[in-house]
Amino acid sequence: LPISIEIKESDGLFPRTPTPEVTTSIDVNDEKSDISKEDIALEDPPEDPIVNLTLAKNDHYEKGTDEVVVHVYVKEICRETSKVHFREQDLTLLFRTSDANFLRHHPGCGPYTVFRWHVKLRNLIEPDRCSYRFTASLIDISLKKRQNVRPHV
């Protein structure tokens, strides 16, 4: 029996949500507060909003008997803040992009919005052996299968 890793979009587990409005209000009274305006300016900014994607333009193919390659098509990725988390039966891609075409499809989002794409896998992978890299036009993800399977010819 051939076994393959098949990527299946998340079935609405992470519905697309509008960018949450993040506000911080601090009442600073110059006479009664120990917190100065300079201290407030140095505080950590609120976390960036996260938008869950149910769909992402992608394709995948098998490479040999032990690997599946996934391409996610997003341009202008912020490489410093983007990453892929691998687990035995799923992967999660977190990224930021400044691509105007991509952002146009997600109203209320901007270059500081973090996008999350969660994918459940049909078969198990070896997370420690998986990898990813960013190119100018896509994210190249390599999934190492737990079991090697030779395709039937």
Disulfide bonds with the S-S distance in Angstrom:
none
